[in-house]
């Protein structure tokens, strides 16, 4: 039998690669000679680099960069030398988890560190990039990233702007003469489930600003500043980012990628599945196992298990999803190609215990599912 193992991470319990290993142990306890194809997944957020490094045989590398407040941090990204491919999660440098709640201020927070990660990857030979836009604490439209890569953001007097979203209200010109020339040969696949535009009531500042420390007045200030930025970007590039779908992702980093680089923005799980060649791995499979920490109605919003099920449906392969929690509305997934949804917990326990015993629980649930499949197979003979 051929199994394709394509789970996301089980947050705070196990990485996608660890989930794959637990699934394989469960399978082999019942079907020792099974063919198990590892395909750890992610949807563009946390765990994307690790999942693709595991799937593609790359390495995780570390660079010293600035976090959103200019402090030095060590950030990791994935690199696959044979494919000249870098996999970057912007949260590694500009993540909200790196800044304590009292210190969050989107007026000064900068995406500078994201540009430093890209520059480091270019120096290693990367010419293709997968960038996960998620979990940022910034609202600067990607201006800091551009500054780190050599662009100069200038006011009316030719002075360079300080970092952060608020300074963009004084932006008059963007000088691209010093932009890293290696970017001209680079392509970017942007993984994001955010479809918000840059500006307006559904834009980056008003929708996501509050979770980054912006009150109503600050959100309005930042929206206006990004409006100035969008006008300058349009004048330079001819590209309208103010209303473009996805431009508001990661505090407007989506806008910078779409305006200045050779970029395509796609649903996160689609980017990861394509990079990991998931469809090819499903050819001839008997069953696909996927899963993540929680499965519910929100899974239909483009989460990893849904993408895996959609791909499996093309090949006519049944999909079984495992989760620590099967939540409200999960039954709707049966109409979207899922054969079964299996909770991995065997009894009532605390959250801490559930997280700590996740791999063992997943292994046991997979083994039980395989035993039921073995009974079904025997009954068909």
C-alpha positions as CSV (number, residue, x, y, z in Angstrom):
1,X,0.0,0.0,0.0
2,X,1.1,3.5,-0.7
3,X,0.4,6.2,1.8
4,X,1.0,10.0,1.3
5,X,1.6,11.8,4.6
6,X,0.8,15.5,4.2
7,X,0.0,17.1,7.6
8,X,0.6,20.6,8.7
9,X,2.2,21.2,12.1
10,X,0.2,20.6,15.2
11,X,0.9,24.0,16.8
12,X,2.9,23.9,20.0
13,X,2.9,20.1,19.9
14,X,4.8,18.9,16.8
15,X,6.2,20.2,13.5
16,X,4.9,18.9,10.3
17,X,7.9,16.7,9.9
18,X,7.4,15.2,13.4
19,X,3.7,14.6,12.5
20,X,4.8,12.7,9.4
21,X,7.2,10.6,11.5
22,X,4.4,9.8,13.9
23,X,2.1,8.9,11.1
24,X,4.6,6.6,9.6
25,X,5.2,4.8,12.9
26,X,1.5,4.2,13.2
27,X,1.2,2.9,9.7
28,X,4.1,0.5,9.9
29,X,2.8,-1.0,13.1
30,X,0.0,-2.4,11.0
31,X,1.4,-2.5,7.5
32,X,5.2,-3.0,7.9
33,X,5.8,-3.1,4.1
34,X,3.8,0.0,3.3
35,X,5.2,2.7,1.0
36,X,5.1,6.0,3.0
37,X,5.7,9.2,1.0
38,X,6.6,12.1,3.3
39,X,5.1,15.5,2.3
40,X,5.1,17.8,5.3
41,X,2.9,20.8,4.6
42,X,2.2,24.3,5.7
43,X,0.0,27.2,4.5
44,X,2.5,30.0,4.3
45,X,2.6,30.9,8.0
46,X,4.6,29.5,10.8
47,X,6.3,26.2,9.8
48,X,6.4,26.9,6.1
49,X,10.2,27.0,5.9
50,X,10.7,23.9,8.0
51,X,8.1,22.0,6.1
52,X,9.6,22.8,2.7
53,X,13.1,22.2,3.9
54,X,12.0,18.7,5.0
55,X,10.1,18.0,1.8
56,X,12.8,19.3,-0.6
57,X,15.9,18.2,1.2
58,X,17.1,21.7,1.9
59,X,18.7,23.2,5.0
60,X,17.8,25.8,7.6
61,X,20.3,28.7,7.7
62,X,20.5,31.5,10.2
63,X,21.3,35.2,9.8
64,X,21.6,38.1,12.2
65,X,19.0,40.7,11.3
66,X,17.0,43.5,12.9
67,X,13.6,42.8,14.4
68,X,10.7,45.3,13.9
69,X,12.2,47.6,16.6
70,X,15.7,47.5,15.3
71,X,17.1,45.0,17.8
72,X,19.5,42.3,16.6
73,X,17.9,38.8,16.4
74,X,18.9,35.5,14.8
75,X,16.4,34.5,12.2
76,X,16.3,31.3,10.2
77,X,15.1,30.6,6.7
78,X,15.1,27.6,4.4
79,X,17.5,27.2,1.5
80,X,17.5,24.5,-1.2
81,X,20.8,24.9,-3.1
82,X,20.0,22.7,-6.0
83,X,17.0,24.8,-6.8
84,X,18.5,28.2,-5.9
85,X,15.4,28.5,-3.7
86,X,15.0,30.4,-0.4
87,X,12.0,29.9,1.8
88,X,11.4,32.9,4.0
89,X,8.8,33.5,6.7
90,X,8.6,37.2,7.3
91,X,7.7,36.6,10.9
92,X,11.2,35.3,11.6
93,X,12.4,38.9,11.3
94,X,9.3,41.1,11.7
95,X,7.1,38.8,13.7
96,X,4.5,39.9,16.2
97,X,5.7,37.2,18.6
98,X,9.1,38.9,18.8
99,X,7.7,42.1,20.3
100,X,6.1,42.2,23.7
101,X,2.6,43.6,23.8
102,X,3.6,46.9,25.6
103,X,6.3,47.5,23.1
104,X,4.2,47.1,19.9
105,X,4.0,50.4,17.9
106,X,3.2,50.1,14.2
107,X,4.1,53.8,13.7
108,X,7.8,52.9,14.1
109,X,7.9,49.1,13.5
110,X,9.9,48.3,10.4
111,X,10.2,45.4,7.9
112,X,13.9,46.1,7.5
113,X,14.9,42.7,8.8
114,X,12.9,41.0,6.0
115,X,15.0,42.8,3.5
116,X,18.1,41.6,5.3
117,X,17.0,38.0,5.1
118,X,16.4,38.4,1.4
119,X,19.8,39.9,0.9
120,X,21.5,37.1,2.8
121,X,19.7,34.6,0.6
122,X,20.7,36.4,-2.5
123,X,24.3,36.2,-1.3
124,X,23.9,32.4,-1.0
125,X,22.8,32.2,-4.6
126,X,19.0,32.2,-4.3
127,X,17.2,33.3,-7.4
128,X,13.8,31.9,-6.5
129,X,12.0,32.8,-3.3
130,X,8.9,31.5,-1.5
131,X,7.8,34.1,1.0
132,X,5.2,33.4,3.7
133,X,3.4,36.6,4.7
134,X,1.9,36.1,8.1
135,X,2.3,37.1,11.7
136,X,3.9,40.5,11.2
137,X,4.0,43.3,13.7
138,X,4.7,46.0,11.1
139,X,2.5,48.4,9.1
140,X,5.1,50.1,6.8
141,X,4.0,48.8,3.4
142,X,7.3,47.0,3.1
143,X,9.2,50.3,3.1
144,X,11.8,48.9,5.6
145,X,12.4,45.9,3.4
146,X,13.1,48.2,0.5
147,X,15.5,50.3,2.5
148,X,17.4,47.2,3.6
149,X,17.8,46.2,0.0
150,X,19.2,49.5,-1.1
151,X,16.3,51.8,-1.9
152,X,16.1,55.3,-0.5
153,X,12.8,56.8,0.7
154,X,13.1,60.5,0.7
155,X,11.1,63.5,1.8
156,X,10.6,66.8,-0.1
157,X,14.0,68.0,1.1
158,X,15.8,64.9,0.0
159,X,16.3,63.6,3.5
160,X,15.9,59.8,4.1
161,X,12.9,58.8,6.1
162,X,13.1,57.1,9.4
163,X,11.8,53.6,9.7
164,X,8.1,52.8,10.3
165,X,4.7,53.4,8.9
166,X,4.1,56.9,10.3
167,X,7.1,58.3,8.5
168,X,5.6,57.5,5.1
169,X,3.3,60.5,5.5
170,X,6.3,62.6,4.5
171,X,7.4,60.4,1.5
172,X,8.0,62.4,-1.7
173,X,10.2,60.1,-3.7
174,X,11.7,56.5,-3.8
175,X,15.2,56.3,-5.2
176,X,15.8,52.8,-6.6
177,X,19.2,53.5,-8.0
178,X,20.9,51.6,-5.2
179,X,18.5,48.7,-5.1
180,X,20.3,45.3,-5.0
181,X,20.9,44.5,-8.7
182,X,20.5,40.7,-8.0
183,X,16.8,41.3,-7.5
184,X,16.4,41.8,-11.2
185,X,16.9,38.1,-11.8
186,X,14.9,36.9,-8.8
187,X,11.3,35.7,-8.7
188,X,9.0,35.6,-5.7
189,X,6.1,33.4,-4.9
190,X,4.1,35.0,-2.1
191,X,2.2,32.7,0.1
192,X,-0.7,34.4,1.9
193,X,-4.3,33.8,2.7
194,X,-4.9,37.5,3.3
195,X,-6.9,39.2,0.5
196,X,-7.2,42.7,2.0
197,X,-6.2,45.7,0.0
198,X,-3.6,48.2,1.2
199,X,-6.0,51.0,2.1
200,X,-9.5,51.7,3.3
201,X,-11.8,50.1,5.8
202,X,-10.7,46.7,4.8
203,X,-7.0,47.7,4.5
204,X,-3.9,46.8,6.4
205,X,-4.0,49.6,9.0
206,X,-7.7,49.4,10.0
207,X,-8.1,45.6,10.0
208,X,-4.8,44.4,11.3
209,X,-3.4,47.6,12.9
210,X,-5.2,47.1,16.3
211,X,-3.6,43.7,17.0
212,X,-0.2,45.4,16.4
213,X,-0.8,48.2,18.9
214,X,-2.8,50.8,16.9
215,X,-5.8,52.5,18.4
216,X,-8.4,54.0,16.1
217,X,-6.6,57.3,15.7
218,X,-3.3,55.6,15.0
219,X,-4.9,53.3,12.4
220,X,-6.3,56.3,10.6
221,X,-2.9,58.0,10.7
222,X,-1.2,54.9,9.2
223,X,-3.9,54.4,6.6
224,X,-3.3,58.0,5.4
225,X,0.5,57.5,5.4
226,X,0.1,54.3,3.3
227,X,-2.0,56.4,1.0
228,X,0.9,58.7,0.4
229,X,3.1,55.7,-0.1
230,X,0.7,54.1,-2.6
231,X,0.6,57.3,-4.7
232,X,4.4,57.5,-4.9
233,X,4.6,53.8,-5.8
234,X,2.1,54.3,-8.6
235,X,4.1,57.3,-9.9
236,X,7.3,55.3,-10.0
237,X,6.1,51.9,-11.2
238,X,2.7,52.5,-12.8
239,X,1.3,49.8,-10.5
240,X,-1.8,50.5,-8.4
241,X,-1.4,48.8,-5.0
242,X,-3.9,50.8,-3.0
243,X,-6.8,48.5,-3.9
244,X,-5.1,45.4,-5.2
245,X,-6.1,42.1,-3.6
246,X,-3.6,40.9,-1.1
247,X,-1.5,44.2,-1.1
248,X,-2.5,44.7,2.6
249,X,-0.9,41.4,3.7
250,X,1.7,41.7,6.5
251,X,1.1,45.4,7.1
252,X,1.5,46.1,3.4
253,X,4.5,44.0,2.6
254,X,2.3,42.4,-0.1
255,X,2.2,45.8,-1.8
256,X,6.0,46.1,-1.9
257,X,6.5,42.7,-3.4
258,X,3.8,43.2,-6.0
259,X,5.0,46.7,-7.0
260,X,8.8,46.3,-7.0
261,X,9.6,42.6,-7.6
262,X,8.7,39.9,-10.0
263,X,6.1,38.4,-7.7
264,X,2.9,36.3,-7.8
265,X,0.6,36.1,-4.8
266,X,-1.2,32.8,-4.2
267,X,-3.0,31.0,-1.5
268,X,-0.4,29.8,1.0
269,X,-1.2,26.1,0.8
270,X,-1.1,26.1,-3.0
271,X,2.4,27.6,-3.0
272,X,3.7,25.0,-0.6
273,X,1.9,22.0,-2.3
274,X,3.4,23.1,-5.7
275,X,6.9,23.5,-4.2
276,X,6.7,20.1,-2.5
277,X,5.4,18.5,-5.7
278,X,2.5,17.1,-3.7
279,X,0.4,16.2,-6.8
280,X,3.1,14.1,-8.3
281,X,3.6,12.3,-5.0
282,X,-0.1,11.3,-5.0
283,X,0.1,9.3,-8.2
284,X,-0.8,5.7,-7.4
285,X,-1.5,6.4,-3.8
286,X,-4.1,4.3,-1.9
287,X,-4.8,6.9,0.8
288,X,-3.6,10.3,2.0
289,X,-3.2,11.3,5.6
290,X,-3.3,15.0,6.5
291,X,-4.1,17.0,9.6
292,X,-3.3,19.8,12.0
293,X,-4.0,20.8,15.6
294,X,-7.6,21.9,15.1
295,X,-10.1,21.1,12.3
296,X,-13.3,23.0,12.1
297,X,-15.3,25.2,9.7
298,X,-12.4,27.6,9.4
299,X,-10.5,24.8,7.6
300,X,-12.6,25.6,4.6
301,X,-10.9,29.0,4.4
302,X,-7.8,27.6,2.7
303,X,-6.1,25.8,5.5
304,X,-3.6,23.0,4.7
305,X,-6.0,20.0,5.0
306,X,-8.4,21.5,2.5
307,X,-5.7,22.1,-0.1
308,X,-4.5,18.5,0.4
309,X,-8.0,17.2,0.0
310,X,-8.6,19.2,-3.2
311,X,-5.3,17.8,-4.7
312,X,-6.2,14.3,-3.6
313,X,-9.6,14.6,-5.3
314,X,-7.9,15.2,-8.6
315,X,-6.3,11.8,-8.3
316,X,-9.3,10.0,-6.8
317,X,-7.5,9.2,-3.6
318,X,-9.4,9.1,-0.3
319,X,-8.2,11.6,2.4
320,X,-8.3,11.0,6.2
321,X,-7.6,14.0,8.4
322,X,-6.3,13.8,12.0
323,X,-6.6,16.6,14.6
324,X,-6.2,17.3,18.2
325,X,-9.6,19.0,18.1
326,X,-12.5,18.4,15.8
327,X,-14.5,21.6,16.2
328,X,-17.9,23.2,15.2
329,X,-18.8,22.9,11.6
330,X,-16.2,20.3,10.7
331,X,-18.8,18.0,9.2
332,X,-18.9,20.4,6.3
333,X,-15.6,19.0,5.2
334,X,-17.2,15.7,4.2
335,X,-18.7,17.5,1.3
336,X,-15.3,18.8,0.2
337,X,-13.6,15.5,-0.3
338,X,-12.7,14.2,3.2
339,X,-13.4,10.6,3.8
340,X,-12.9,10.7,7.6
341,X,-12.0,13.1,10.4
342,X,-10.2,11.4,13.3
343,X,-9.5,13.0,16.7
344,X,-6.2,11.9,18.1
345,X,-7.0,12.2,21.8
346,X,-8.0,9.0,23.6
347,X,-9.5,10.6,26.7
348,X,-10.0,13.8,28.6
349,X,-6.8,15.6,29.6
350,X,-5.3,19.1,30.1
351,X,-4.1,21.2,27.2
352,X,-0.6,20.9,28.4
353,X,-0.8,17.1,28.5
354,X,-2.4,17.0,25.0
355,X,0.4,19.1,23.5
356,X,3.1,17.1,25.2
357,X,1.7,13.7,24.1
358,X,0.8,14.8,20.6
359,X,3.2,12.6,18.6
360,X,2.2,9.5,20.6
361,X,-1.5,10.3,20.3
362,X,-1.2,10.8,16.6
363,X,0.7,7.5,16.1
364,X,-1.9,5.6,18.1
365,X,-4.8,7.2,16.1
366,X,-3.1,6.4,12.8
367,X,-2.5,2.8,13.9
368,X,-6.1,2.4,14.9
369,X,-7.3,3.8,11.6
370,X,-5.0,1.4,9.7
371,X,-6.3,-1.5,11.6
372,X,-9.8,-0.6,10.6
373,X,-8.7,-0.3,7.0
374,X,-7.1,-3.7,7.3
375,X,-10.4,-5.2,8.5
376,X,-12.2,-3.5,5.6
377,X,-9.7,-4.8,3.1
378,X,-10.0,-8.4,4.5
379,X,-13.8,-8.2,4.3
380,X,-13.6,-7.3,0.6
381,X,-11.6,-10.4,-0.3
